[in-house]
Amino acid sequence: MSKPFAASPLRLTAPPDVYRRRRARLAADLTRPLVLFAGHAPARNLPSNAHPFRAGSSYLYFGGPPLENAALVIEPGSDGDAGCTLVRPTWGVEDAIWIGEPLADEALADAAGLDHGRLIAPDQLPELLTGRDAAYLAPPMPETLALAARLELAPATTGERAAIVKLRLVKDEHELTAMRRAAEVTVAAHRAALAVAVPGRREADVAAAFHAVLVAHECQPSFTPIISVRGEIFHGVGHPNRLVEGALLLIDGGAEEPGGYAGDCTRTVPVGGRWSPIQRHLYDTVRRANESATAAAVPGARWRHVHELAARVICEGLIAAELLRGDPAELVARNAHALFFPHGLGHLIGLDVHDMRDFGDVAGYPPGRPRPTEFGTKFLRFDRDLEPGFTVTVEPGIYFNSAIWSCDGLVRPLADVVDRRRVDALLRERFGGIRIEHTICVRTAEGPEILTAGVPTDPDELTALLASS
C-alpha cells in the first residue's frame, strides 16, 4: 500500500447490513484472521499508465469499498462489525490535485456496514497482524502480493476458500438485481452488435458497436468479447476479419455492471441473414441442446448429467446430418460428441464471468467428486448439484476445428462412428462454429430464470436483428 489511488464511486450492490451478515457468517468458520485485499490497477508499461481498476471479487462480496490498495480484515468470531477492519489508503494534497479528493471515512464505513472507528491507515496494518498467523486472499497483482509477502501472511487454505465458496455460490436478491442489470446491458450490446453485422464490414465494427453500449451504461466488458467468423476457436483474440456473406459470425460477450457482477451471452448468425441447409440444421441442433439443458437446470440436478443431456441432443443432430452414426447415448459414453462439442456445458457466473475460478476446483467440484480426465469433459468447469440461487451459463456448441481432426489420437478411436468425408468437406469450407449461450438462475422445479432471454435464439428472429440497421 505504498501510494494512494483515486477512489471509485461507491457502487456497492447491497445495503450495509447484508455485508455485516456475510462477514459474520464467514467469521464463524474462521480460526485465524483473514485479510481480503482489493488489489491495484495493473500497469500498462509505465506505473502511471494503468488499466482500469477492478477490486478483488471476494473483497467486494464482503463489503469492501472499491478502493485501490484497500483491504478488509475479518477476525474469527466477528459479528461482521466488531472484529472487522477496513484498511484504506491515505491521501495528501498532491494526490488530491492529481486525482481528486478522497471519499470521506464516514461514507466508506457506512457503505461497508462498519463502525466509523474501524478504519485504519495502511501503516497500522502490520501492528494489527503482528504475531497473528493471519491468512490472505488477493487478486494476482504484483504490488499486492508483494505486500502480503512482506507482512508474512499465509495464503488462504482450501478450507478457508471453501467457507467463502459456500457463501458465494448462492446468490441473494441483491446480487440477482445486479446480475439482471448486467444482463440487460449485455442484451443491449448484443442487439447493437447484430445491427451492424452486415457483409463487407469487419469484426472490429461489430466489436465497436458492442463496446459502445457498455461505455454508455458505465459498464466494463466482463471479459474480452469473442466476435469472430472463426467461432471454432473458443477464445480467439482480436477482430481482424471481414464479414463475408454466408460466414457464421459468433458473438460471445457480456457486461460487468459497476458493482462487479457479470453478464455473459453468445449468439451465432450467418452474415447476410441466410442460413445454408447444414448451418440451419446444426444451429437448430444446438438450440435444442440449449433448451433441453436449460429446462433440466433445476434444484437437485447434477450439472454433469445436464451436460450429458446436451451432448446426447447434439449427437442426435449429428446423426441426422450423417456426420455421426450409432446410438446417441452410446456415442456420448464413447465421448464421440467431444470431437464436435469439446468443452463443458457452462460455468458459474457472478462476481466474475467465471465465478470463483480463482479458487480452482474448490469452487467447481464438491469433495469426493473429481474433475473428469477425458478430452472435452475435462473442461467441464463445475459439477455440483444445483441449488436455488445458483447462477450459471448454459452454452452448448458444435464446432469444426481442424486441430481436433488432425489429431489421430482423438479421431482414430472413433473412426467407426464418424463420416470423415462429410467432416472434411465442412472443414474445407471453414464452417466455423455455433454456440448459443444463456445466463440463468436456478429457481424451482418449473425451470430457471433466463437472464439473457432478450436476445432471441429463434433463428428467424435472430437473423431479423441483422437488418435493423
C-alpha positions as CSV (number, residue, x, y, z in Angstrom):
1,M,0.0,0.0,0.0
2,S,2.8,2.4,-1.0
3,K,0.6,5.0,-2.7
4,P,-3.0,6.1,-2.8
5,F,-5.1,6.0,-5.9
6,A,-8.4,7.7,-6.8
7,A,-11.4,6.2,-5.2
8,S,-14.1,4.7,-7.5
9,P,-17.6,5.8,-6.9
10,L,-19.3,3.7,-4.2
11,R,-21.3,1.3,-6.4
12,L,-21.8,-1.4,-3.7
13,T,-24.7,-3.7,-4.7
14,A,-26.2,-4.4,-1.2
15,P,-27.1,-2.4,1.9
16,P,-24.7,-2.3,4.8
17,D,-26.4,-4.9,7.0
18,V,-26.1,-7.5,4.2
19,Y,-22.3,-7.1,4.2
20,R,-22.2,-7.3,8.0
21,R,-24.1,-10.6,7.9
22,R,-21.9,-12.0,5.2
23,R,-18.8,-11.2,7.3
24,A,-20.3,-12.7,10.4
25,R,-21.2,-15.9,8.6
26,L,-17.6,-16.2,7.3
27,A,-16.1,-15.3,10.7
28,A,-18.0,-18.2,12.2
29,D,-15.9,-20.6,10.1
30,L,-12.5,-18.9,10.6
31,T,-9.9,-19.9,13.1
32,R,-7.5,-17.0,12.3
33,P,-7.7,-13.5,10.8
34,L,-8.3,-13.4,7.1
35,V,-7.2,-10.3,5.0
36,L,-9.1,-9.7,1.8
37,F,-7.1,-7.4,-0.5
38,A,-8.7,-5.1,-3.1
39,G,-5.6,-5.1,-5.2
40,H,-4.5,-2.4,-7.6
41,A,-4.7,-1.5,-11.3
42,P,-2.1,-3.3,-13.4
43,A,0.3,-1.0,-15.2
44,R,0.5,-0.7,-19.0
45,N,4.3,-0.4,-19.5
46,L,4.5,2.6,-17.1
47,P,3.3,2.7,-13.5
48,S,1.4,5.9,-14.2
49,N,-0.4,4.4,-17.2
50,A,-2.7,1.8,-15.7
51,H,-5.5,-0.3,-16.8
52,P,-8.9,0.4,-15.2
53,F,-9.0,-0.7,-11.6
54,R,-11.3,-3.5,-10.6
55,A,-11.3,-4.7,-6.9
56,G,-10.9,-8.3,-6.0
57,S,-14.2,-10.2,-6.1
58,S,-14.2,-11.7,-2.5
59,Y,-13.2,-8.3,-1.2
60,L,-16.3,-6.8,-2.9
61,Y,-18.5,-9.6,-1.8
62,F,-17.8,-8.9,1.9
63,G,-18.4,-5.2,1.5
64,G,-15.1,-3.7,0.7
65,P,-15.5,-0.3,-1.0
66,P,-13.8,-0.2,-4.4
67,L,-10.6,1.5,-3.4
68,E,-7.2,0.6,-4.8
69,N,-4.8,-0.8,-2.2
70,A,-7.5,-1.2,0.4
71,A,-8.1,-4.3,2.5
72,L,-10.7,-5.9,4.8
73,V,-9.5,-7.8,7.9
74,I,-12.1,-10.3,9.3
75,E,-11.4,-11.8,12.7
76,P,-12.7,-15.2,13.8
77,G,-16.0,-14.9,15.7
78,S,-16.6,-11.4,14.4
79,D,-20.2,-10.2,14.4
80,G,-19.5,-8.5,11.0
81,D,-18.7,-5.2,12.6
82,A,-16.6,-5.6,15.8
83,G,-13.6,-7.7,14.8
84,C,-13.6,-6.3,11.3
85,T,-11.2,-3.6,10.0
86,L,-11.1,-1.6,6.8
87,V,-7.6,-0.5,5.7
88,R,-8.0,2.4,3.4
89,P,-5.3,4.3,1.6
90,T,-4.3,7.8,2.7
91,W,-4.3,11.0,0.5
92,G,-2.1,14.0,0.6
93,V,-2.5,17.4,-1.0
94,E,-0.6,16.4,-4.1
95,D,-2.8,13.3,-4.6
96,A,-5.9,15.5,-4.3
97,I,-4.5,17.8,-7.0
98,W,-3.9,15.0,-9.5
99,I,-6.7,12.5,-8.7
100,G,-9.3,14.4,-6.7
101,E,-10.5,14.4,-3.1
102,P,-10.9,11.0,-1.4
103,L,-14.2,9.8,-0.2
104,A,-14.9,10.6,3.5
105,D,-14.2,7.9,6.0
106,E,-17.7,8.1,7.3
107,A,-19.1,7.3,3.8
108,L,-16.8,4.4,3.4
109,A,-17.6,2.9,6.8
110,D,-21.4,3.4,6.3
111,A,-21.4,1.7,2.9
112,A,-19.4,-1.2,4.2
113,G,-21.6,-1.6,7.4
114,L,-18.7,-0.8,9.8
115,D,-18.4,1.5,12.8
116,H,-16.6,4.7,11.9
117,G,-13.8,3.7,14.3
118,R,-13.0,0.5,12.3
119,L,-11.0,2.3,9.6
120,I,-7.2,2.4,9.8
121,A,-4.3,3.7,7.6
122,P,-2.0,1.3,5.8
123,D,0.9,1.8,8.1
124,Q,-1.3,0.4,11.0
125,L,-1.9,-2.9,9.3
126,P,1.5,-4.6,10.3
127,E,0.8,-3.8,14.0
128,L,-2.8,-5.2,13.7
129,L,-1.4,-8.5,12.3
130,T,1.8,-9.0,14.2
131,G,2.0,-12.5,15.7
132,R,-1.5,-13.4,14.5
133,D,-0.8,-16.2,11.9
134,A,-3.2,-14.4,9.5
135,A,-4.2,-15.6,6.0
136,Y,-4.9,-13.6,2.9
137,L,-6.8,-13.6,-0.4
138,A,-5.7,-11.3,-3.1
139,P,-6.1,-10.8,-6.9
140,P,-3.0,-11.7,-8.8
141,M,-1.4,-8.2,-8.8
142,P,2.3,-7.8,-8.1
143,E,2.3,-5.0,-5.5
144,T,-0.5,-6.6,-3.5
145,L,1.2,-10.0,-3.5
146,A,4.5,-8.3,-2.5
147,L,2.7,-6.6,0.4
148,A,1.3,-10.0,1.6
149,A,4.8,-11.4,1.5
150,R,6.2,-8.5,3.5
151,L,3.5,-9.0,6.1
152,E,4.4,-12.7,6.2
153,L,0.8,-13.7,5.6
154,A,-0.1,-17.2,4.6
155,P,-2.3,-17.9,1.5
156,A,-5.8,-18.9,2.5
157,T,-6.2,-22.7,2.9
158,T,-8.5,-24.9,0.9
159,G,-10.8,-24.9,4.0
160,E,-10.9,-21.1,4.2
161,R,-11.6,-20.9,0.5
162,A,-14.3,-23.5,0.8
163,A,-16.0,-21.3,3.5
164,I,-16.1,-18.4,1.1
165,V,-17.4,-20.6,-1.8
166,K,-20.2,-21.9,0.4
167,L,-21.4,-18.3,0.8
168,R,-20.8,-17.0,-2.7
169,L,-22.4,-20.0,-4.6
170,V,-26.0,-19.0,-3.8
171,K,-26.9,-15.5,-5.0
172,D,-29.2,-13.4,-2.9
173,E,-31.7,-10.9,-4.3
174,H,-29.3,-8.0,-4.1
175,E,-26.8,-10.0,-6.2
176,L,-29.5,-11.1,-8.7
177,T,-30.6,-7.5,-9.1
178,A,-27.1,-6.6,-10.1
179,M,-26.9,-9.6,-12.4
180,R,-30.1,-8.7,-14.1
181,R,-28.7,-5.2,-14.6
182,A,-25.5,-6.7,-16.2
183,A,-27.7,-9.0,-18.4
184,E,-29.8,-6.1,-19.5
185,V,-26.8,-4.2,-20.8
186,T,-25.4,-7.4,-22.2
187,V,-28.6,-7.9,-24.2
188,A,-28.5,-4.3,-25.5
189,A,-24.9,-4.7,-26.5
190,H,-25.6,-7.9,-28.5
191,R,-28.5,-6.3,-30.3
192,A,-26.4,-3.3,-31.2
193,A,-23.6,-5.6,-32.5
194,L,-26.0,-7.6,-34.6
195,A,-27.4,-4.5,-36.2
196,V,-24.0,-3.7,-37.8
197,A,-23.1,-7.2,-38.7
198,V,-23.5,-6.9,-42.5
199,P,-21.4,-8.2,-45.4
200,G,-18.4,-6.2,-46.2
201,R,-17.9,-4.8,-42.7
202,R,-15.3,-6.0,-40.2
203,E,-15.4,-7.9,-37.0
204,A,-13.9,-4.8,-35.5
205,D,-17.0,-2.8,-36.5
206,V,-19.2,-5.2,-34.7
207,A,-16.9,-5.1,-31.6
208,A,-17.1,-1.3,-31.6
209,A,-20.9,-1.3,-31.5
210,F,-20.8,-3.9,-28.7
211,H,-18.3,-1.8,-26.6
212,A,-20.2,1.5,-27.3
213,V,-23.2,0.2,-25.4
214,L,-21.1,-0.9,-22.4
215,V,-19.4,2.5,-22.2
216,A,-22.8,4.3,-22.5
217,H,-24.0,2.3,-19.5
218,E,-20.8,2.9,-17.4
219,C,-20.0,-0.8,-17.7
220,Q,-16.8,-2.8,-18.4
221,P,-16.6,-5.9,-20.5
222,S,-16.9,-8.9,-18.2
223,F,-14.3,-10.5,-20.4
224,T,-12.7,-9.7,-23.8
225,P,-15.5,-10.2,-26.2
226,I,-15.2,-13.0,-28.8
227,I,-16.6,-11.6,-32.0
228,S,-15.3,-13.7,-34.9
229,V,-16.1,-15.7,-38.0
230,R,-13.7,-18.2,-36.7
231,G,-16.1,-19.4,-34.0
232,E,-14.4,-22.8,-33.8
233,I,-11.6,-21.0,-31.8
234,F,-13.2,-20.7,-28.4
235,H,-11.2,-17.8,-27.0
236,G,-9.9,-16.2,-30.2
237,V,-8.4,-12.7,-29.7
238,G,-8.7,-9.7,-32.0
239,H,-11.2,-8.8,-34.6
240,P,-9.3,-8.7,-37.9
241,N,-11.6,-10.5,-40.3
242,R,-14.0,-9.2,-42.9
243,L,-17.7,-10.3,-42.7
244,V,-18.2,-12.4,-45.8
245,E,-21.7,-13.3,-47.0
246,G,-22.8,-16.7,-45.5
247,A,-20.0,-17.0,-42.9
248,L,-21.1,-17.8,-39.4
249,L,-20.4,-14.9,-37.0
250,L,-20.1,-15.9,-33.4
251,I,-20.6,-13.1,-30.8
252,D,-19.8,-14.0,-27.2
253,G,-19.6,-11.1,-24.8
254,G,-21.0,-9.6,-21.6
255,A,-21.2,-6.5,-19.5
256,E,-19.8,-6.1,-16.0
257,E,-22.1,-3.7,-14.1
258,P,-20.4,-1.1,-11.8
259,G,-20.7,-3.3,-8.7
260,G,-18.7,-6.1,-10.3
261,Y,-21.4,-8.6,-11.4
262,A,-21.1,-10.1,-14.8
263,G,-23.2,-10.9,-17.8
264,D,-22.5,-13.5,-20.5
265,C,-24.3,-14.4,-23.7
266,T,-23.4,-16.0,-27.0
267,R,-25.3,-15.9,-30.3
268,T,-24.3,-17.2,-33.8
269,V,-25.7,-15.8,-37.1
270,P,-24.9,-16.2,-40.8
271,V,-23.6,-13.0,-42.2
272,G,-26.2,-11.7,-44.6
273,G,-29.0,-13.4,-42.8
274,R,-29.5,-16.6,-44.9
275,W,-28.8,-20.0,-43.4
276,S,-27.4,-22.7,-45.6
277,P,-29.2,-26.1,-45.0
278,I,-26.4,-27.5,-42.9
279,Q,-26.0,-24.3,-40.9
280,R,-29.7,-24.2,-40.1
281,H,-29.7,-27.9,-39.2
282,L,-26.8,-27.7,-36.9
283,Y,-28.0,-24.4,-35.4
284,D,-31.4,-26.0,-34.6
285,T,-29.5,-28.9,-33.0
286,V,-27.5,-26.5,-30.7
287,R,-30.7,-24.6,-29.9
288,R,-32.5,-27.9,-28.9
289,A,-29.5,-28.8,-26.7
290,N,-29.6,-25.3,-25.1
291,E,-33.3,-25.5,-24.4
292,S,-33.1,-29.1,-23.1
293,A,-30.2,-28.3,-20.8
294,T,-31.9,-25.1,-19.6
295,A,-35.1,-26.9,-18.8
296,A,-33.1,-29.5,-16.9
297,A,-31.3,-27.0,-14.7
298,V,-33.5,-27.4,-11.7
299,P,-32.7,-27.8,-8.0
300,G,-31.1,-31.2,-7.2
301,A,-29.9,-31.8,-10.8
302,R,-26.3,-32.8,-11.1
303,W,-24.5,-30.5,-13.6
304,R,-22.6,-33.3,-15.3
305,H,-25.9,-35.0,-16.1
306,V,-27.2,-31.8,-17.6
307,H,-24.0,-31.6,-19.7
308,E,-24.5,-35.2,-20.9
309,L,-28.1,-34.4,-21.8
310,A,-26.9,-31.6,-24.0
311,A,-24.3,-33.9,-25.5
312,R,-27.0,-36.5,-26.4
313,V,-29.1,-33.9,-28.2
314,I,-26.1,-32.8,-30.1
315,C,-25.3,-36.4,-31.1
316,E,-28.9,-36.8,-32.3
317,G,-28.5,-33.8,-34.6
318,L,-25.1,-35.0,-35.8
319,I,-26.6,-38.4,-36.7
320,A,-29.4,-36.8,-38.6
321,A,-26.8,-34.8,-40.5
322,E,-24.9,-38.1,-41.3
323,L,-21.8,-36.8,-39.5
324,L,-22.1,-39.5,-36.8
325,R,-23.7,-42.9,-36.8
326,G,-24.9,-45.0,-33.9
327,D,-27.0,-44.7,-30.8
328,P,-26.8,-41.2,-29.2
329,A,-26.4,-42.5,-25.6
330,E,-23.6,-44.9,-26.7
331,L,-21.9,-42.1,-28.7
332,V,-21.8,-39.9,-25.6
333,A,-20.5,-42.8,-23.5
334,R,-17.7,-43.2,-26.0
335,N,-17.1,-39.4,-25.9
336,A,-17.7,-39.1,-29.6
337,H,-19.6,-35.8,-29.1
338,A,-16.3,-34.2,-27.9
339,L,-15.0,-34.1,-31.5
340,F,-17.7,-31.5,-32.2
341,F,-18.5,-30.2,-28.7
342,P,-15.1,-30.3,-26.9
343,H,-15.9,-28.1,-23.9
344,G,-18.1,-28.1,-20.8
345,L,-21.8,-27.0,-20.9
346,G,-21.2,-23.9,-18.9
347,H,-19.7,-22.3,-15.8
348,L,-20.6,-20.5,-12.6
349,I,-21.1,-16.7,-13.1
350,G,-21.4,-13.9,-10.6
351,L,-18.7,-11.5,-9.3
352,D,-16.6,-12.8,-12.3
353,V,-17.7,-14.2,-15.6
354,H,-16.2,-17.5,-14.4
355,D,-17.2,-17.0,-10.8
356,M,-14.6,-18.1,-8.2
357,R,-12.4,-19.6,-10.9
358,D,-9.5,-18.2,-8.9
359,F,-10.4,-20.8,-6.3
360,G,-9.9,-23.6,-8.8
361,D,-11.9,-26.8,-8.3
362,V,-12.6,-25.9,-4.7
363,A,-15.4,-23.8,-6.2
364,G,-16.4,-26.1,-9.1
365,Y,-16.3,-29.5,-7.6
366,P,-17.6,-30.7,-4.2
367,P,-15.4,-33.0,-2.0
368,G,-15.3,-36.5,-3.4
369,R,-16.3,-35.5,-7.0
370,P,-13.1,-35.2,-9.0
371,R,-12.8,-33.4,-12.3
372,P,-13.1,-35.8,-15.3
373,T,-9.9,-36.5,-17.3
374,E,-11.2,-37.4,-20.7
375,F,-10.9,-35.0,-23.6
376,G,-13.7,-32.5,-23.7
377,T,-15.4,-33.3,-20.4
378,K,-12.2,-32.4,-18.5
379,F,-13.1,-28.8,-19.5
380,L,-16.4,-29.1,-17.5
381,R,-15.7,-26.2,-15.2
382,F,-18.0,-27.4,-12.4
383,D,-20.0,-30.4,-11.4
384,R,-22.1,-29.6,-8.4
385,D,-25.7,-30.5,-7.6
386,L,-27.7,-27.4,-8.5
387,E,-29.4,-25.3,-5.7
388,P,-31.9,-22.4,-5.9
389,G,-29.8,-19.2,-6.3
390,F,-27.0,-20.8,-8.3
391,T,-26.2,-18.7,-11.4
392,V,-24.7,-20.5,-14.3
393,T,-24.3,-20.3,-18.1
394,V,-25.7,-22.9,-20.5
395,E,-23.7,-22.8,-23.7
396,P,-23.6,-26.0,-25.9
397,G,-22.0,-25.8,-29.3
398,I,-21.0,-27.6,-32.4
399,Y,-17.6,-26.7,-34.0
400,F,-15.4,-27.9,-36.8
401,N,-11.9,-27.3,-35.6
402,S,-9.0,-28.6,-37.8
403,A,-6.7,-29.1,-34.8
404,I,-9.0,-31.7,-33.4
405,W,-9.4,-33.6,-36.8
406,S,-5.7,-33.6,-37.4
407,C,-5.1,-35.3,-34.0
408,D,-5.0,-39.0,-34.7
409,G,-5.2,-39.9,-31.0
410,L,-8.6,-38.3,-30.7
411,V,-10.1,-39.3,-34.1
412,R,-8.9,-42.8,-34.8
413,P,-10.7,-44.5,-31.8
414,L,-14.0,-43.1,-33.2
415,A,-13.4,-43.7,-36.9
416,D,-16.1,-46.4,-37.0
417,V,-18.8,-43.8,-36.0
418,V,-17.7,-40.7,-37.9
419,D,-18.3,-39.9,-41.6
420,R,-14.9,-38.4,-42.2
421,R,-15.8,-37.4,-45.8
422,R,-18.6,-35.1,-44.6
423,V,-16.5,-33.7,-41.8
424,D,-13.6,-32.9,-44.1
425,A,-15.9,-31.1,-46.6
426,L,-17.1,-28.8,-43.8
427,L,-13.5,-28.2,-42.6
428,R,-12.5,-27.2,-46.2
429,E,-15.4,-24.8,-46.3
430,R,-14.2,-23.3,-42.9
431,F,-17.6,-23.9,-41.4
432,G,-16.5,-22.4,-38.1
433,G,-18.6,-22.9,-35.0
434,I,-22.1,-22.4,-33.5
435,R,-22.6,-21.7,-29.8
436,I,-25.8,-20.5,-28.1
437,E,-25.4,-19.3,-24.5
438,H,-27.8,-18.1,-21.8
439,T,-27.1,-16.9,-18.3
440,I,-29.6,-18.4,-16.0
441,C,-30.5,-18.5,-12.3
442,V,-31.6,-21.9,-10.9
443,R,-35.0,-21.4,-9.3
444,T,-37.6,-24.2,-8.9
445,A,-38.6,-27.5,-10.5
446,E,-40.5,-25.5,-13.0
447,G,-37.3,-24.2,-14.5
448,P,-34.7,-21.4,-14.2
449,E,-34.9,-17.7,-14.7
450,I,-33.2,-16.9,-18.0
451,L,-31.4,-13.5,-17.6
452,T,-30.4,-13.2,-21.3
453,A,-33.7,-14.0,-22.9
454,G,-33.8,-10.5,-24.5
455,V,-31.6,-11.8,-27.4
456,P,-33.7,-14.3,-29.3
457,T,-32.4,-17.8,-30.1
458,D,-35.1,-18.5,-32.7
459,P,-33.1,-18.5,-36.0
460,D,-35.5,-16.3,-37.9
461,E,-36.0,-13.8,-35.1
462,L,-32.2,-13.7,-34.6
463,T,-31.4,-13.0,-38.3
464,A,-34.1,-10.3,-38.4
465,L,-31.9,-8.3,-36.0
466,L,-29.2,-8.1,-38.7
467,A,-31.5,-5.9,-40.8
468,S,-32.4,-3.5,-38.0
469,S,-29.6,-1.1,-39.1
